[in-house]
């Protein structure tokens, strides 16, 4: 089962393997990938044998955030279209976050912006020792609004305040220290480490795991902002003067100049 941007399959154990498939651009997401990832999860959730979802990125990188050329085009569209794009992106992250089966991300290479959000939305994250992370939206005049619930869960508000404000890159070892990553292994051992975790998960009771996951999320999110407010904020930031400068600077291969 494939699309040009997301490849997925379901094996006899009930393991769904979902691969982000724009390796030529570091698996940067665009509208097509957002739609394909949602469709993949929708299709897989209709399969009663589904027990576990494994998320990977094709090629050298897990997921390099948004395709900024695509975002430049979206930012120039009507506000309603920006809201639609933000809503679709939020729905994909939320769907992954709330899947009623365990989710495992195997991360190698770059994991930036939305990629960090996807990792944070998974139940278990194993990173190769060459993985590099960032929450880089502010570099381009954007905000990670729709990822805030998942990122806050993963790294705590205190850590998020640093990394979402600096936009700095940090190593797999640092990602493990702050809670984004559960385990770091050499790149050549990444697949094997994933298989070991999958064996543990597949040995457990699926209904009990689904209920445990639901309860954990429900308890932890009682004070979170509403989805509508996050989507509106995300869409507005994309059409701000700062985003225009940041995205134009990216397209022109220069450093952005931000002024108050």
C-alpha positions as CSV (number, residue, x, y, z in Angstrom):
1,X,0.0,0.0,0.0
2,X,1.7,3.2,-1.2
3,X,1.4,6.8,-2.2
4,X,4.3,8.9,-3.7
5,X,5.0,10.4,-0.2
6,X,4.0,7.8,2.3
7,X,4.6,4.0,2.0
8,X,2.8,1.7,4.4
9,X,2.2,-2.0,4.9
10,X,0.7,-4.4,7.5
11,X,2.4,-7.7,8.3
12,X,1.0,-10.9,9.7
13,X,1.8,-9.9,13.3
14,X,-0.3,-6.8,13.0
15,X,2.7,-4.4,12.7
16,X,2.0,-1.5,10.4
17,X,5.2,0.0,8.9
18,X,4.7,3.6,7.8
19,X,7.6,5.3,6.0
20,X,7.7,9.0,5.1
21,X,8.9,8.9,1.5
22,X,10.3,12.2,0.3
23,X,13.9,11.3,0.8
24,X,15.1,13.7,-1.8
25,X,14.1,16.6,0.5
26,X,14.7,15.0,3.8
27,X,11.1,13.8,4.0
28,X,10.0,17.5,4.5
29,X,6.2,17.5,4.7
30,X,3.8,19.3,2.3
31,X,0.1,19.1,1.7
32,X,0.4,15.8,-0.2
33,X,2.3,14.1,2.6
34,X,-0.1,15.4,5.2
35,X,-3.0,13.9,3.4
36,X,-1.2,10.7,2.6
37,X,-0.2,10.1,6.2
38,X,-3.7,10.7,7.5
39,X,-5.1,8.4,4.8
40,X,-2.6,5.7,5.8
41,X,-3.6,5.9,9.4
42,X,-7.3,5.9,8.5
43,X,-6.8,2.8,6.3
44,X,-4.8,0.9,8.9
45,X,-7.2,1.7,11.7
46,X,-9.9,-0.1,9.7
47,X,-7.9,-3.3,9.8
48,X,-8.9,-5.4,12.9
49,X,-5.5,-7.1,12.9
50,X,-3.6,-3.8,13.6
51,X,-1.5,-4.1,16.8
52,X,1.3,-1.6,16.4
53,X,2.4,1.2,14.2
54,X,6.1,1.8,13.3
55,X,7.0,5.2,11.9
56,X,10.2,5.7,9.9
57,X,11.7,8.1,7.4
58,X,13.1,6.9,4.1
59,X,16.8,7.8,3.3
60,X,19.2,9.6,5.5
61,X,16.8,11.6,7.5
62,X,13.6,10.9,9.6
63,X,11.8,14.2,8.8
64,X,13.2,17.6,8.2
65,X,10.1,19.6,9.1
66,X,7.9,21.6,6.6
67,X,8.8,22.0,3.0
68,X,9.4,25.8,3.2
69,X,8.9,26.4,-0.5
70,X,5.4,24.9,-0.1
71,X,4.8,27.0,3.0
72,X,5.8,30.1,1.1
73,X,3.0,29.4,-1.3
74,X,0.5,28.6,1.4
75,X,1.3,31.7,3.3
76,X,0.3,33.9,0.3
77,X,-3.1,32.2,0.0
78,X,-6.4,33.2,1.8
79,X,-6.5,33.0,5.6
80,X,-9.2,30.3,5.2
81,X,-6.7,28.2,3.3
82,X,-4.1,28.7,5.9
83,X,-6.5,27.6,8.6
84,X,-7.4,24.5,6.5
85,X,-3.7,23.5,6.1
86,X,-3.1,24.1,9.9
87,X,-6.2,22.0,10.7
88,X,-5.1,19.2,8.4
89,X,-1.6,19.2,10.0
90,X,-3.0,19.2,13.5
91,X,-5.4,16.4,12.7
92,X,-2.5,14.2,11.5
93,X,-0.4,14.8,14.6
94,X,-3.5,14.3,16.8
95,X,-4.5,11.1,15.0
96,X,-1.0,9.7,15.5
97,X,-1.0,10.8,19.1
98,X,-4.3,9.1,19.9
99,X,-4.0,5.9,17.8
100,X,-5.5,3.1,19.9
101,X,-2.4,1.0,19.3
102,X,1.2,1.6,20.5
103,X,3.3,3.7,18.2
104,X,7.1,3.6,17.8
105,X,9.3,6.1,15.9
106,X,12.8,5.1,14.7
107,X,14.7,8.4,14.1
108,X,17.9,8.8,12.1
109,X,19.5,12.0,10.7
110,X,17.6,15.2,10.8
111,X,14.4,15.5,12.8
112,X,13.3,19.1,12.7
113,X,10.2,21.2,13.4
114,X,7.2,19.0,12.5
115,X,9.4,15.9,12.6
116,X,10.1,16.6,16.2
117,X,6.4,16.9,16.7
118,X,5.7,13.6,15.0
119,X,8.3,11.9,17.3
120,X,6.8,13.5,20.4
121,X,3.4,12.2,19.3
122,X,4.6,8.6,19.4
123,X,4.5,6.4,22.4
124,X,8.1,5.2,22.1
125,X,11.0,6.9,20.3
126,X,14.4,5.3,19.6
127,X,17.0,7.4,17.9
128,X,20.2,6.6,16.1
129,X,23.3,8.3,17.5
130,X,23.5,10.4,14.4
131,X,20.1,12.0,14.9
132,X,19.8,15.7,15.3
133,X,16.7,17.5,16.6
134,X,15.3,21.0,16.6
135,X,12.1,22.9,17.2
136,X,13.1,25.5,14.6
137,X,9.9,27.3,13.6
138,X,10.9,30.7,15.2
139,X,13.9,30.8,12.9
140,X,11.4,31.4,10.0
141,X,8.9,33.6,11.8
142,X,6.6,30.8,12.5
143,X,5.3,29.0,15.7
144,X,5.0,25.3,16.6
145,X,1.5,26.0,17.9
146,X,-0.2,22.8,16.9
147,X,2.7,20.7,18.3
148,X,2.6,22.3,21.8
149,X,0.5,19.6,23.5
150,X,2.8,16.7,22.3
151,X,6.0,18.6,22.8
152,X,5.0,19.7,26.3
153,X,4.2,16.0,27.2
154,X,7.5,14.8,25.8
155,X,10.0,17.3,27.1
156,X,8.3,19.3,29.9
157,X,7.4,23.0,29.7
158,X,10.7,24.0,31.1
159,X,12.7,22.3,28.4
160,X,10.3,23.4,25.7
161,X,10.8,27.0,26.7
162,X,14.4,26.7,25.8
163,X,14.4,24.7,22.6
164,X,11.2,26.3,21.1
165,X,12.6,29.8,21.7
166,X,16.2,29.2,20.6
167,X,15.4,27.0,17.7
168,X,18.8,25.4,18.3
169,X,19.8,21.9,17.2
170,X,20.5,19.3,19.8
171,X,21.9,15.8,19.7
172,X,20.2,12.4,20.2
173,X,21.9,12.2,23.6
174,X,20.4,15.6,24.7
175,X,17.0,14.5,23.3
176,X,17.2,11.5,25.6
177,X,18.2,13.6,28.6
178,X,15.2,15.9,28.2
179,X,12.8,13.1,27.6
180,X,12.0,13.4,23.8
181,X,13.8,10.1,23.1
182,X,13.7,6.9,25.2
183,X,16.7,5.2,23.8
184,X,19.8,6.0,21.7
185,X,21.7,3.3,19.7
186,X,24.3,3.2,17.0
187,X,22.7,3.7,13.6
188,X,23.4,0.2,12.5
189,X,21.5,-1.1,15.5
190,X,18.4,1.1,15.1
191,X,16.2,-1.5,13.3
192,X,17.2,-4.3,15.8
193,X,16.4,-2.0,18.8
194,X,13.0,-1.3,17.2
195,X,12.3,-5.1,16.8
196,X,13.1,-5.6,20.5
197,X,10.6,-3.0,21.6
198,X,8.0,-4.3,19.2
199,X,8.4,-7.8,20.6
200,X,7.6,-6.4,24.1
201,X,4.6,-4.5,22.9
202,X,3.2,-7.4,20.9
203,X,3.4,-9.6,24.0
204,X,1.0,-7.3,25.9
205,X,-2.8,-7.3,25.9
206,X,-4.0,-4.9,23.1
207,X,-7.2,-3.7,24.8
208,X,-5.5,-3.0,28.1
209,X,-2.8,-1.1,26.2
210,X,-5.4,1.0,24.3
211,X,-7.2,1.8,27.5
212,X,-4.0,2.7,29.4
213,X,-2.9,5.0,26.6
214,X,-6.3,6.7,26.6
215,X,-6.3,7.3,30.3
216,X,-2.7,8.6,30.3
217,X,-3.6,11.2,27.6
218,X,-6.9,12.2,29.2
219,X,-5.3,12.7,32.6
220,X,-2.3,14.6,31.2
221,X,-4.2,17.0,28.9
222,X,-6.8,18.4,31.3
223,X,-5.2,21.8,31.3
224,X,-4.2,22.0,27.6
225,X,-5.4,24.7,25.2
226,X,-8.3,23.9,22.9
227,X,-7.4,22.6,19.4
228,X,-9.3,25.5,17.7
229,X,-7.1,28.1,19.4
230,X,-3.9,26.3,18.5
231,X,-5.0,25.9,14.8
232,X,-5.9,29.6,14.5
233,X,-2.6,30.7,16.0
234,X,-0.7,28.4,13.7
235,X,-2.4,29.7,10.6
236,X,-2.0,33.3,11.7
237,X,1.7,33.0,12.3
238,X,2.2,31.7,8.8
239,X,0.7,34.9,7.3
240,X,2.6,37.3,9.6
241,X,5.2,39.8,8.5
242,X,7.8,37.8,10.3
243,X,6.9,34.6,8.5
244,X,6.9,36.5,5.2
245,X,10.5,37.6,5.9
246,X,11.6,34.2,7.2
247,X,10.2,32.3,4.3
248,X,11.4,34.8,1.7
249,X,14.9,34.6,3.3
250,X,14.8,30.9,3.0
251,X,13.9,31.1,-0.6
252,X,16.6,33.7,-1.3
253,X,19.2,31.7,0.7
254,X,20.0,34.5,3.2
255,X,19.6,35.1,6.9
256,X,16.2,36.6,7.8
257,X,16.1,40.1,9.3
258,X,13.5,40.4,12.0
259,X,12.5,43.8,13.4
260,X,10.1,44.9,16.2
